[in-house]
Amino acid sequence: MMTTSLLNDKTGQRILKYLKQLPLVIIVVFSQIAVTASAVTADTIFRRIDHQREIFPQEKAYLMTDRDNYLGGDTIWFRAFIMDASTHIEVNASRYVYVELINPMGITEQRIMARNNNGTYSGYIKLPADISDGKYDLIAYTRFMQSQSPDFFPRKKVTLLNIRSIKDEIVHRWDSRNRRLSLSYLDKTTGKPRQYNEMNLRSDGGKEFSSSGSPDAINIKIKPEDLINGWIQVRYDDYQKFIHLDNMHETEEYDLTFFPEGGYIIDGVPCRIAFKSISADGMSRDAEGNIVDESGTEVAQYKSQHAGMGSLVLTLDKDKKYYAIDNGGKKVELPPATKRASVLQVHNRFADTLKITVAGERTNGMSLLMQQRGIPLTYTRLDDIDTIKFARASCPPGIIQLTLFDDSMHKLSERLIFIADHNNHQPEIVPNRISYKNREHVKICGIFDSIRPPKGNYAVSVTDRNSTLHDSNANIVYHTLLQSDLKGHIEDVGYYFSSTVEAVEALDDLLLTQGWKRYDIPETIKGHYSKPKTQIETDMAITGYVHSLWKNKAVSDATVSLMSPNTGYVAMTETDNDGRFIFDGFELPENSRFLIQAINHDGKTERNIIVDPSDYPHLQYRQDFSYEICNKVSPIEKMRIESNPELSSILLSEVVVTGQKKARVRNHMV
């Protein structure tokens, strides 16, 4: 047996070659007969993976906003960055980016379509003054990205506060044992009850409640079936708020799952086993307990390190069963040990040079593929190789997938590792002056440490440091290198990029419980390619069909006219044999109105015209690791609202005008 090193100069040239490509085009899929395993060479594997990327190139997006918290009446200014998912090179093949604002109950409050303007996707969302207090999801996607799972769409949490939160607050107390909810509407300054006309409550499980007038606290019984994800929306006149109720069940429900490194536990061999604890609402839960064998003898102890995850090394016997007994009372059987498996094991997982071995069965024809974001880096036959080593510094930053194959190119084992970007360049923004007067022009200079940035269009957010919150998890590096390449939510993603040993360990534990899902590499190697379900959107389109009113049959060769009264746009087309029509190749502003008319070949008007509804993805609200929101409004924010006549008028209290009654003047005739 021997040891080999991976990623030589030729591999580096290959990576550079891919980074210079811009393969965002749709190519028609052609059939290909899979060759036998003995004929699969490194060139064949690389060519097939390259072909998969050509057939189904994928977009990756990042969403940036001018700030992270807003008041009712504010405007959310956003910009979306679209890049090739493999090379991270900016692309602008898609004409539009869609941005949706999702409230905690999973309802889309607003949807904005931002057009590509010279490579820049930007827009704004105007918030109503009476929007509910809460943490909302901003989600961005293109039509072409709908070929992927919504788990890959970029999300950003924004905190929104009703404008009345400047003066008022809704206070709740939740008795989870007796399932009693107490609500009060208070004056923020005095803490005294605020008079109101009507109060309404609705839950995500369908419960509705209303009350009127009384300044006393309201007590409401909330049954388990009234809640789905624990959310209620409470409204006092024009002030409304989303509230999350914990402990929806008498006994806390959670899942505890164990993930052997490489997919299997090898009999009699020390194996790393990761674990993950998730509560009923999908958020992490701390885990701690003991590992025992079937006789009850303690084998080890475990404790989660971060976000309900951790790992431990165990040597297990295939003839015994093992259980995890969690302090929460749950008993979970561990995956059984086996001799009939081959797994990848990563040693020195925190060192600059990684050591990879194969544990378990060794058979002829084994091979190892290393790829990153659909770009093959190296392929190695392992017939005479016992240990593989490679330096982290020789790899580009991001997630790398290691896959072990047998001689028939069936996947035996998989392992993800993360390569940190140690060249994290932080720009310094330098203004030309220290202070400015109202409406003066501000000139800034960006200074980049040790790099020369290319010419381009850069986004800069200017906010008041005393009036905005900062989301430590909203970072283009975190999203691009980690979050966007893993399916599912990563809690507190910024933690994994800190320089502590605990954070590095936690990141590896995270990868042991996740999978890279953008491409199915084993199927690709066999010549089975995945195809996009949607096409790149290059312009607007209105489609539909015309059927006869009485018999509901397709009306072919009908002349269909499209008119937009507020823009003057007019177009005509004809229906096909199925009665379908399509208008495309046009672009009209937001809120444009359309009129559609159909005339059959006899010159008569057809009134049964059906327009296809817009196909938008079903987006779900993602629970945050903290449900609490900061409803304190800074003095600067108060001044900003009070200086806006449109918004400040909403906050005016009722004014009672009093005065002395004027005496009646009597006229006397003399």
C-alpha positions as CSV (number, residue, x, y, z in Angstrom):
1,M,0.0,0.0,0.0
2,M,1.1,3.6,-0.5
3,T,0.2,7.2,0.2
4,T,-0.6,9.7,-2.5
5,S,-1.2,13.5,-2.6
6,L,-4.0,15.1,-4.6
7,L,-4.4,18.5,-6.4
8,N,-1.3,19.1,-8.4
9,D,-0.6,22.0,-10.7
10,K,-2.7,20.5,-13.5
11,T,-5.7,20.5,-11.2
12,G,-5.2,24.1,-10.3
13,Q,-5.1,24.9,-14.0
14,R,-8.4,23.0,-14.5
15,I,-10.1,25.0,-11.7
16,L,-8.9,28.3,-13.3
17,K,-10.3,27.1,-16.6
18,Y,-13.7,26.6,-15.2
19,L,-13.7,29.9,-13.4
20,K,-13.1,31.6,-16.7
21,Q,-16.2,30.0,-18.3
22,L,-19.7,31.3,-18.3
23,P,-21.8,28.3,-19.2
24,L,-25.3,29.6,-18.5
25,V,-27.0,28.3,-21.6
26,I,-29.7,25.7,-22.2
27,I,-28.6,22.8,-24.4
28,V,-30.9,20.1,-25.7
29,V,-30.3,16.8,-24.0
30,F,-29.2,14.0,-26.2
31,S,-29.3,10.3,-25.4
32,Q,-26.1,8.6,-24.5
33,I,-25.4,4.9,-23.9
34,A,-23.5,4.4,-20.6
35,V,-20.2,2.6,-21.1
36,T,-19.2,-0.3,-19.0
37,A,-17.4,0.2,-15.7
38,S,-14.1,-1.0,-17.1
39,A,-14.2,1.8,-19.7
40,V,-14.9,4.6,-17.3
41,T,-11.8,6.7,-17.1
42,A,-11.0,10.0,-15.5
43,D,-11.6,11.8,-18.8
44,T,-15.0,10.1,-19.2
45,I,-16.0,11.1,-15.7
46,F,-14.9,14.7,-16.1
47,R,-16.6,14.9,-19.5
48,R,-19.9,13.6,-18.1
49,I,-19.9,16.0,-15.2
50,D,-19.0,18.8,-17.5
51,H,-21.9,17.8,-19.8
52,Q,-24.3,17.8,-16.8
53,R,-23.3,21.3,-16.0
54,E,-23.9,22.3,-19.7
55,I,-27.3,20.6,-19.8
56,F,-28.4,22.0,-16.5
57,P,-26.4,25.1,-15.4
58,Q,-27.7,26.4,-12.2
59,E,-28.0,29.9,-10.8
60,K,-27.1,31.0,-7.3
61,A,-28.4,34.2,-5.8
62,Y,-27.7,36.5,-2.9
63,L,-30.0,39.2,-1.6
64,M,-28.9,42.4,0.0
65,T,-31.0,45.1,1.7
66,D,-30.1,48.6,2.8
67,R,-30.8,47.6,6.4
68,D,-32.2,44.8,8.6
69,N,-35.0,46.6,10.5
70,Y,-37.8,48.8,9.3
71,L,-40.8,50.7,10.5
72,G,-44.3,50.8,8.9
73,G,-44.2,53.3,6.1
74,D,-40.5,52.7,5.3
75,T,-39.2,51.4,2.0
76,I,-37.1,48.2,1.8
77,W,-34.4,48.9,-0.9
78,F,-32.9,45.6,-2.1
79,R,-30.4,44.3,-4.6
80,A,-30.0,40.7,-5.9
81,F,-26.8,39.2,-7.2
82,I,-27.1,36.3,-9.6
83,M,-24.1,34.1,-10.3
84,D,-23.3,30.8,-11.8
85,A,-23.7,28.2,-9.0
86,S,-20.4,26.4,-9.9
87,T,-18.0,29.2,-10.8
88,H,-19.5,32.1,-8.8
89,I,-19.1,34.3,-11.8
90,E,-21.9,36.9,-12.1
91,V,-24.5,36.1,-14.8
92,N,-27.5,38.0,-16.1
93,A,-29.2,35.6,-18.5
94,S,-32.4,35.9,-16.5
95,R,-34.4,39.0,-17.3
96,Y,-36.2,39.2,-13.9
97,V,-35.6,38.4,-10.2
98,Y,-38.6,37.9,-8.0
99,V,-38.5,39.0,-4.3
100,E,-41.2,37.9,-1.9
101,L,-41.9,39.2,1.6
102,I,-43.3,36.3,3.7
103,N,-44.9,36.8,7.1
104,P,-44.5,34.4,10.0
105,M,-47.7,32.6,9.0
106,G,-46.3,31.8,5.6
107,I,-48.4,34.3,3.7
108,T,-46.8,36.4,0.9
109,E,-47.3,40.0,1.9
110,Q,-45.8,41.4,-1.3
111,R,-44.1,40.1,-4.4
112,I,-41.8,42.3,-6.5
113,M,-40.4,41.7,-10.0
114,A,-37.0,43.4,-10.5
115,R,-35.7,43.8,-14.0
116,N,-32.1,43.3,-15.1
117,N,-30.8,46.8,-15.7
118,N,-27.3,46.7,-17.2
119,G,-26.4,43.6,-15.0
120,T,-28.0,45.0,-11.9
121,Y,-31.2,43.6,-10.2
122,S,-32.5,46.1,-7.8
123,G,-35.9,47.3,-6.5
124,Y,-37.9,48.3,-3.5
125,I,-40.9,47.3,-1.3
126,K,-43.1,50.0,0.2
127,L,-44.3,48.9,3.6
128,P,-47.8,49.8,4.8
129,A,-47.8,51.8,8.1
130,D,-50.0,49.2,9.8
131,I,-47.9,46.2,9.1
132,S,-47.7,43.6,11.9
133,D,-44.6,43.6,14.2
134,G,-42.5,40.5,13.5
135,K,-39.6,38.9,11.8
136,Y,-40.3,38.4,8.1
137,D,-38.5,36.4,5.4
138,L,-37.3,38.1,2.2
139,I,-36.8,35.4,-0.5
140,A,-35.3,35.9,-4.0
141,Y,-35.4,33.7,-7.0
142,T,-35.5,33.6,-10.8
143,R,-37.8,31.5,-13.0
144,F,-34.9,29.4,-13.9
145,M,-34.1,28.8,-10.3
146,Q,-37.5,27.2,-9.9
147,S,-35.9,24.0,-11.4
148,Q,-34.1,23.7,-8.0
149,S,-35.5,23.2,-4.5
150,P,-36.7,26.4,-2.8
151,D,-34.2,25.4,-0.1
152,F,-31.5,26.9,-2.3
153,F,-33.2,30.2,-2.7
154,P,-31.5,33.0,-0.7
155,R,-33.4,34.2,2.4
156,K,-32.9,37.2,4.6
157,K,-34.6,38.0,7.9
158,V,-35.9,41.5,8.3
159,T,-37.6,42.9,11.5
160,L,-40.6,45.0,10.7
161,L,-42.4,47.2,13.3
162,N,-45.9,48.8,13.0
163,I,-45.6,52.5,13.1
164,R,-47.6,52.6,16.3
165,S,-44.9,50.7,18.1
166,I,-43.3,54.1,18.7
167,K,-46.0,54.9,21.2
168,D,-47.8,51.6,22.0
169,E,-47.1,47.9,22.7
170,I,-49.0,44.6,22.9
171,V,-47.9,42.6,25.9
172,H,-48.7,38.9,26.1
173,R,-48.3,36.2,28.8
174,W,-48.6,32.6,27.8
175,D,-49.3,29.8,30.3
176,S,-48.4,26.8,28.3
177,R,-49.5,24.3,30.9
178,N,-53.0,25.6,31.2
179,R,-53.0,26.9,27.6
180,R,-54.2,30.4,28.7
181,L,-53.1,33.5,26.8
182,S,-53.3,36.9,28.4
183,L,-53.1,40.1,26.2
184,S,-52.8,43.7,27.1
185,Y,-52.6,46.9,25.0
186,L,-50.5,49.5,26.7
187,D,-49.1,53.0,26.4
188,K,-45.3,52.6,26.0
189,T,-44.5,55.7,28.0
190,T,-46.8,55.3,31.0
191,G,-47.3,51.5,31.0
192,K,-51.1,52.1,31.4
193,P,-53.8,50.3,29.4
194,R,-54.6,52.0,26.1
195,Q,-58.2,52.6,25.0
196,Y,-59.2,50.8,21.8
197,N,-62.3,50.1,19.7
198,E,-61.8,46.5,18.6
199,M,-59.4,43.7,19.2
200,N,-59.0,40.7,16.9
201,L,-56.9,37.5,17.1
202,R,-56.3,34.7,14.6
203,S,-54.0,31.7,14.9
204,D,-52.2,29.7,12.2
205,G,-54.5,26.8,13.1
206,G,-57.7,28.8,12.2
207,K,-58.9,30.1,15.6
208,E,-60.5,33.5,15.6
209,F,-61.4,35.7,18.5
210,S,-62.6,39.3,18.8
211,S,-63.3,41.7,21.6
212,S,-64.1,45.4,21.9
213,G,-63.6,48.3,24.2
214,S,-62.5,46.9,27.5
215,P,-59.0,48.3,28.7
216,D,-58.6,45.2,30.9
217,A,-56.4,42.3,30.0
218,I,-58.0,39.7,27.8
219,N,-57.7,36.0,28.6
220,I,-58.1,33.5,25.8
221,K,-58.0,29.7,25.8
222,I,-55.7,28.3,23.1
223,K,-56.2,24.6,22.3
224,P,-53.4,22.5,20.8
225,E,-55.4,22.1,17.5
226,D,-55.6,26.0,17.3
227,L,-51.9,26.1,16.5
228,I,-49.8,24.6,13.7
229,N,-46.4,26.3,14.0
230,G,-47.3,28.3,17.1
231,W,-48.1,31.6,15.5
232,I,-51.0,34.0,16.3
233,Q,-51.6,37.5,14.9
234,V,-53.1,40.0,17.3
235,R,-54.6,43.4,16.3
236,Y,-55.8,46.3,18.4
237,D,-57.3,48.9,16.0
238,D,-54.4,49.8,13.7
239,Y,-51.7,48.1,15.7
240,Q,-51.0,44.5,15.0
241,K,-48.3,42.0,16.0
242,F,-47.2,38.4,15.3
243,I,-46.6,36.4,18.5
244,H,-45.1,32.9,18.8
245,L,-46.4,30.6,21.5
246,D,-43.9,28.0,22.7
247,N,-44.6,24.5,24.2
248,M,-47.5,23.7,22.0
249,H,-47.7,20.2,23.5
250,E,-47.7,18.9,27.1
251,T,-44.6,16.8,26.4
252,E,-41.9,18.3,24.2
253,E,-41.5,16.4,20.9
254,Y,-38.1,16.2,19.2
255,D,-36.0,14.0,16.9
256,L,-32.6,12.7,17.7
257,T,-30.7,11.3,14.7
258,F,-27.2,9.8,14.4
259,F,-25.1,10.0,11.2
260,P,-22.1,7.7,10.9
261,E,-19.2,9.3,9.0
262,G,-19.2,8.0,5.4
263,G,-22.6,6.4,5.9
264,Y,-21.8,3.3,7.9
265,I,-20.3,2.1,11.2
266,I,-17.6,-0.5,10.6
267,D,-17.5,-3.4,13.1
268,G,-14.5,-3.1,15.5
269,V,-13.1,0.1,13.9
270,P,-13.2,3.5,15.6
271,C,-15.8,5.5,13.7
272,R,-16.9,9.0,14.1
273,I,-20.7,9.4,14.6
274,A,-22.4,12.8,14.4
275,F,-25.8,13.5,15.9
276,K,-28.5,16.1,15.5
277,S,-31.4,17.1,17.8
278,I,-34.4,18.9,16.3
279,S,-37.5,20.1,18.2
280,A,-41.0,19.9,16.8
281,D,-40.9,23.4,15.3
282,G,-37.8,22.5,13.2
283,M,-35.3,24.4,15.3
284,S,-32.3,22.9,17.1
285,R,-32.5,21.5,20.6
286,D,-29.6,20.8,23.0
287,A,-28.8,17.1,23.3
288,E,-27.0,15.3,26.1
289,G,-27.1,11.7,27.3
290,N,-25.5,8.3,27.4
291,I,-24.7,5.6,24.9
292,V,-25.5,2.1,26.3
293,D,-25.4,-1.4,24.8
294,E,-28.2,-3.8,24.9
295,S,-27.4,-4.9,28.4
296,G,-27.6,-1.3,29.7
297,T,-23.9,-0.9,30.1
298,E,-22.7,2.6,29.5
299,V,-20.4,2.9,26.5
300,A,-20.0,6.6,26.1
301,Q,-21.5,10.0,26.8
302,Y,-22.5,12.6,24.3
303,K,-23.3,16.3,24.4
304,S,-24.2,18.7,21.6
305,Q,-21.7,21.5,20.9
306,H,-23.7,23.9,18.8
307,A,-27.2,24.1,17.3
308,G,-28.1,20.7,18.7
309,M,-25.2,18.9,16.9
310,G,-22.1,17.2,17.9
311,S,-20.0,14.0,17.3
312,L,-18.1,11.3,19.1
313,V,-15.9,8.4,18.2
314,L,-17.1,4.9,19.0
315,T,-15.9,1.3,18.4
316,L,-19.0,-0.9,18.1
317,D,-19.6,-4.6,17.8
318,K,-21.8,-5.8,15.0
319,D,-23.3,-8.5,17.2
320,K,-24.7,-5.9,19.7
321,K,-27.3,-3.2,19.7
322,Y,-26.6,0.2,21.0
323,Y,-28.9,3.0,22.2
324,A,-28.7,6.7,23.0
325,I,-30.6,7.6,26.1
326,D,-31.2,11.3,26.0
327,N,-31.7,13.4,29.1
328,G,-35.0,14.5,27.6
329,G,-36.2,10.9,28.0
330,K,-35.9,9.8,24.4
331,K,-34.3,6.4,23.6
332,V,-32.9,6.0,20.1
333,E,-31.2,3.0,18.6
334,L,-27.9,3.7,16.8
335,P,-27.3,2.4,13.3
336,P,-25.9,-1.1,13.5
337,A,-22.2,-1.9,12.9
338,T,-21.3,-4.0,9.8
339,K,-18.3,-5.6,8.2
340,R,-19.8,-5.4,4.7
341,A,-19.3,-1.7,3.9
342,S,-16.6,0.6,2.9
343,V,-16.5,4.2,4.2
344,L,-14.3,7.3,3.9
345,Q,-12.8,8.6,7.1
346,V,-11.1,12.0,7.4
347,H,-8.3,12.2,9.9
348,N,-6.6,15.3,11.2
349,R,-9.8,17.1,10.3
350,F,-8.6,20.4,11.6
351,A,-5.1,20.3,10.3
352,D,-3.7,22.1,7.3
353,T,-3.1,18.7,5.6
354,L,-6.1,16.3,5.6
355,K,-5.6,12.5,5.7
356,I,-8.2,10.3,4.1
357,T,-8.5,6.5,4.5
358,V,-11.0,3.8,3.6
359,A,-12.3,1.7,6.5
360,G,-14.0,-1.6,6.1
361,E,-14.0,-3.8,3.0
362,R,-11.4,-3.1,0.4
363,T,-12.1,-4.4,-3.1
364,N,-10.4,-4.0,-6.4
365,G,-11.4,-1.1,-8.6
366,M,-12.2,1.3,-5.9
367,S,-11.9,5.0,-6.8
368,L,-12.2,8.4,-5.2
369,L,-13.8,11.5,-6.9
370,M,-13.3,14.9,-5.5
371,Q,-15.6,17.7,-6.8
372,Q,-16.7,21.1,-5.8
373,R,-20.0,22.7,-6.8
374,G,-20.2,20.4,-9.9
375,I,-16.6,21.0,-10.9
376,P,-14.5,17.8,-10.8
377,L,-11.2,18.4,-9.2
378,T,-9.5,15.0,-9.2
379,Y,-10.3,11.3,-9.7
380,T,-8.0,8.6,-8.3
381,R,-8.0,4.8,-8.5
382,L,-7.3,3.3,-5.0
383,D,-6.0,-0.2,-6.0
384,D,-2.6,0.3,-4.4
385,I,-3.3,3.4,-2.3
386,D,-4.0,3.1,1.4
387,T,-3.9,6.8,2.5
388,I,-4.6,10.0,0.6
389,K,-3.3,13.4,1.8
390,F,-3.9,16.8,0.5
391,A,-3.3,20.3,1.7
392,R,-6.3,22.6,2.4
393,A,-4.4,25.5,0.8
394,S,-4.4,23.7,-2.6
395,C,-8.2,23.8,-2.7
396,P,-10.5,26.7,-3.6
397,P,-12.7,27.8,-0.7
398,G,-16.1,26.2,-0.1
399,I,-17.6,22.7,0.2
400,I,-15.8,19.8,-1.4
401,Q,-17.5,16.4,-1.8
402,L,-15.5,13.2,-1.6
403,T,-17.2,10.2,-3.1
404,L,-16.0,6.6,-2.9
405,F,-17.0,4.3,-5.8
406,D,-16.7,0.6,-6.5
407,D,-15.5,-0.9,-9.8
408,S,-19.1,-0.6,-11.2
409,M,-19.2,3.1,-10.3
410,H,-21.8,2.6,-7.5
411,K,-21.5,5.0,-4.7
412,L,-20.0,3.3,-1.5
413,S,-19.4,6.3,0.7
414,E,-19.6,10.1,0.8
415,R,-18.0,12.8,2.9
416,L,-18.2,16.6,2.8
417,I,-15.3,18.8,3.9
418,F,-15.1,22.6,4.1
419,I,-12.2,24.7,2.9
420,A,-12.1,28.1,4.5
421,D,-11.3,31.3,2.6
422,H,-8.3,32.7,4.5
423,N,-8.0,35.6,2.0
424,N,-11.1,37.3,3.2
425,H,-10.6,40.8,1.9
426,Q,-12.5,43.5,3.9
427,P,-12.9,46.8,2.0
428,E,-12.5,50.1,3.9
429,I,-15.0,52.8,2.9
430,V,-13.4,56.3,3.2
431,P,-15.6,59.4,2.8
432,N,-14.1,62.7,1.5
433,R,-15.4,64.6,4.5
434,I,-16.3,63.9,8.2
435,S,-19.6,65.6,8.2
436,Y,-22.1,66.9,5.6
437,K,-25.1,69.2,5.5
438,N,-28.5,68.3,4.2
439,R,-28.6,67.3,0.5
440,E,-24.8,67.6,0.0
441,H,-23.1,65.1,-2.3
442,V,-21.0,62.4,-0.6
443,K,-18.0,61.0,-2.3
444,I,-16.5,57.8,-1.0
445,C,-13.5,55.7,-1.8
446,G,-13.3,51.9,-1.4
447,I,-9.9,50.6,-0.3
448,F,-9.3,46.8,-0.7
449,D,-6.5,45.1,1.1
450,S,-3.9,43.5,-1.2
451,I,-6.3,43.1,-4.1
452,R,-7.2,45.2,-7.1
453,P,-11.0,44.9,-7.6
454,P,-12.3,44.9,-11.1
455,K,-14.4,47.6,-12.6
456,G,-18.0,47.0,-11.9
457,N,-21.3,48.0,-10.2
458,Y,-20.9,47.9,-6.5
459,A,-23.6,48.1,-3.8
460,V,-23.1,50.2,-0.7
461,S,-25.7,50.7,2.1
462,V,-25.6,53.9,4.1
463,T,-27.6,53.8,7.3
464,D,-27.6,55.4,10.8
465,R,-25.6,53.2,13.1
466,N,-27.8,54.2,16.0
467,S,-31.1,53.3,14.4
468,T,-30.4,50.0,12.6
469,L,-29.9,46.4,13.7
470,H,-27.2,44.2,12.2
471,D,-27.8,40.6,11.2
472,S,-24.5,38.8,11.8
473,N,-25.7,35.9,9.6
474,A,-26.4,38.1,6.5
475,N,-23.1,37.9,4.7
476,I,-22.4,37.1,1.0
477,V,-19.4,34.9,2.0
478,Y,-21.4,32.8,4.4
479,H,-24.2,32.4,1.9
480,T,-22.1,31.7,-1.2
481,L,-19.6,29.3,0.3
482,L,-21.8,27.4,2.7
483,Q,-25.6,28.1,3.1
484,S,-26.4,28.1,-0.7
485,D,-24.7,24.7,-1.2
486,L,-26.5,22.8,1.6
487,K,-30.1,21.8,1.4
488,G,-32.0,23.0,4.5
489,H,-31.7,25.7,7.0
490,I,-28.4,26.4,8.9
491,E,-29.0,28.1,12.2
492,D,-26.6,30.9,13.1
493,V,-24.5,30.3,10.0
494,G,-22.1,33.1,11.0
495,Y,-20.9,31.1,14.0
496,Y,-19.1,28.6,11.7
497,F,-16.9,31.3,10.2
498,S,-15.4,32.4,13.5
499,S,-11.8,31.4,14.1
500,T,-12.3,29.4,17.2
501,V,-11.5,25.7,17.5
502,E,-15.1,25.1,18.7
503,A,-16.5,26.7,15.5
504,V,-14.3,24.6,13.2
505,E,-15.4,21.4,15.0
506,A,-19.0,22.5,14.8
507,L,-18.7,23.1,11.1
508,D,-17.4,19.6,10.5
509,D,-20.2,18.2,12.6
510,L,-22.7,20.2,10.5
511,L,-21.3,18.7,7.2
512,L,-21.5,15.2,8.7
513,T,-25.3,15.7,9.0
514,Q,-25.8,17.3,5.6
515,G,-25.6,16.4,2.0
516,W,-24.7,18.2,-1.2
517,K,-27.8,18.0,-3.4
518,R,-27.3,20.3,-6.5
519,Y,-26.3,17.5,-8.8
520,D,-26.6,13.7,-8.4
521,I,-23.0,13.0,-9.2
522,P,-23.2,9.1,-9.1
523,E,-26.1,9.2,-11.6
524,T,-24.2,11.7,-13.8
525,I,-21.2,9.5,-14.0
526,K,-23.4,6.7,-15.3
527,G,-24.7,9.0,-18.0
528,H,-28.1,9.7,-16.4
529,Y,-28.5,13.5,-16.6
530,S,-30.9,15.7,-14.8
531,K,-32.7,18.5,-16.8
532,P,-34.1,21.9,-15.9
533,K,-37.9,22.0,-15.3
534,T,-38.1,25.7,-16.3
535,Q,-36.4,27.8,-18.9
536,I,-34.6,31.1,-18.5
537,E,-37.0,34.0,-18.5
538,T,-36.0,36.5,-21.1
539,D,-39.2,38.6,-21.4
540,M,-42.8,38.9,-20.2
541,A,-45.4,36.4,-21.5
542,I,-49.2,36.0,-21.2
543,T,-50.6,32.6,-22.1
544,G,-54.0,30.9,-22.0
545,Y,-56.7,29.2,-24.1
546,V,-60.0,29.9,-25.7
547,H,-62.9,27.4,-25.4
548,S,-66.4,27.6,-26.7
549,L,-68.8,28.8,-24.1
550,W,-71.4,26.0,-24.4
551,K,-69.5,22.9,-25.4
552,N,-66.2,23.9,-23.8
553,K,-64.3,22.8,-26.9
554,A,-61.0,24.3,-28.0
555,V,-61.4,27.1,-30.5
556,S,-58.6,27.0,-33.0
557,D,-57.5,29.7,-35.5
558,A,-59.2,32.4,-33.3
559,T,-57.7,35.9,-33.5
560,V,-56.7,37.0,-30.0
561,S,-56.0,40.7,-29.2
562,L,-54.1,42.0,-26.2
563,M,-54.5,45.7,-25.2
564,S,-53.0,47.6,-22.3
565,P,-55.1,50.8,-21.9
566,N,-52.7,52.6,-19.5
567,T,-49.7,52.0,-21.7
568,G,-51.1,51.9,-25.2
569,Y,-49.6,48.5,-26.0
570,V,-51.5,46.4,-28.6
571,A,-50.7,42.9,-29.9
572,M,-52.4,40.1,-31.8
573,T,-52.0,36.4,-32.3
574,E,-53.9,33.2,-33.2
575,T,-54.8,30.1,-31.2
576,D,-53.4,26.7,-32.1
577,N,-55.3,23.5,-32.6
578,D,-55.7,23.2,-28.8
579,G,-57.1,26.7,-28.5
580,R,-54.0,28.0,-26.8
581,F,-52.4,31.4,-27.3
582,I,-49.3,33.1,-26.2
583,F,-48.1,36.7,-26.1
584,D,-44.4,37.2,-25.5
585,G,-41.5,39.4,-26.4
586,F,-42.9,42.5,-24.6
587,E,-42.1,44.4,-21.4
588,L,-44.5,46.7,-19.6
589,P,-44.3,48.5,-16.3
590,E,-45.7,47.3,-12.9
591,N,-49.4,47.5,-12.4
592,S,-50.2,47.5,-16.1
593,R,-53.8,46.5,-17.0
594,F,-54.6,44.2,-19.9
595,L,-57.7,43.5,-22.0
596,I,-57.9,40.3,-24.0
597,Q,-60.5,39.7,-26.8
598,A,-61.0,36.6,-29.0
599,I,-62.8,36.5,-32.4
600,N,-63.4,33.1,-34.0
601,H,-63.1,32.4,-37.7
602,D,-66.8,33.2,-38.2
603,G,-66.2,36.7,-36.9
604,K,-68.0,36.1,-33.6
605,T,-66.7,37.1,-30.2
606,E,-65.6,34.2,-27.9
607,R,-66.3,34.9,-24.3
608,N,-64.7,31.8,-22.6
609,I,-61.1,33.1,-22.4
610,I,-58.9,31.5,-19.7
611,V,-55.6,33.1,-18.8
612,D,-53.0,30.9,-17.3
613,P,-52.2,31.9,-13.7
614,S,-48.6,32.9,-13.0
615,D,-46.6,30.0,-11.7
616,Y,-44.9,31.0,-8.5
617,P,-43.1,28.6,-6.1
618,H,-44.7,27.6,-2.8
619,L,-42.5,29.3,-0.3
620,Q,-42.6,28.6,3.4
621,Y,-41.6,30.8,6.3
622,R,-38.5,29.5,8.1
623,Q,-38.4,29.6,11.8
624,D,-35.6,31.7,13.3
625,F,-33.5,30.6,16.2
626,S,-34.9,33.5,18.2
627,Y,-38.6,34.5,18.0
628,E,-38.1,37.7,20.0
629,I,-38.0,41.0,18.2
630,C,-36.5,44.3,19.3
631,N,-39.5,46.7,19.5
632,K,-37.5,49.6,20.9
633,V,-37.5,52.6,18.5
634,S,-34.5,54.8,18.8
635,P,-34.9,58.6,19.3
636,I,-33.5,59.2,15.8
637,E,-36.2,56.9,14.3
638,K,-38.9,58.8,16.2
639,M,-37.5,62.1,14.9
640,R,-37.6,60.7,11.4
641,I,-41.2,59.7,11.7
642,E,-42.3,62.9,13.3
643,S,-40.7,64.9,10.6
644,N,-42.7,63.0,8.0
645,P,-46.2,64.6,7.8
646,E,-47.8,61.6,6.2
647,L,-46.6,59.2,8.9
648,S,-46.7,61.5,11.9
649,S,-50.4,62.1,11.4
650,I,-51.1,58.5,12.1
651,L,-49.6,58.8,15.6
652,L,-51.7,61.8,16.6
653,S,-53.7,61.2,19.7
654,E,-57.4,62.1,19.9
655,V,-57.7,65.8,20.6
656,V,-60.7,67.1,22.6
657,V,-61.3,70.9,22.1
658,T,-62.9,72.6,25.1
659,G,-64.0,76.2,25.6
660,Q,-66.4,78.5,27.3
661,K,-69.8,78.7,25.7
662,K,-70.3,82.1,24.0
663,A,-73.2,84.1,25.4
664,R,-76.1,84.7,23.0
665,V,-76.4,88.4,21.9
666,R,-79.9,89.7,22.1
667,N,-81.0,92.6,20.0
668,H,-83.4,95.1,21.6
669,M,-85.4,97.5,19.5
670,V,-85.9,100.9,20.9
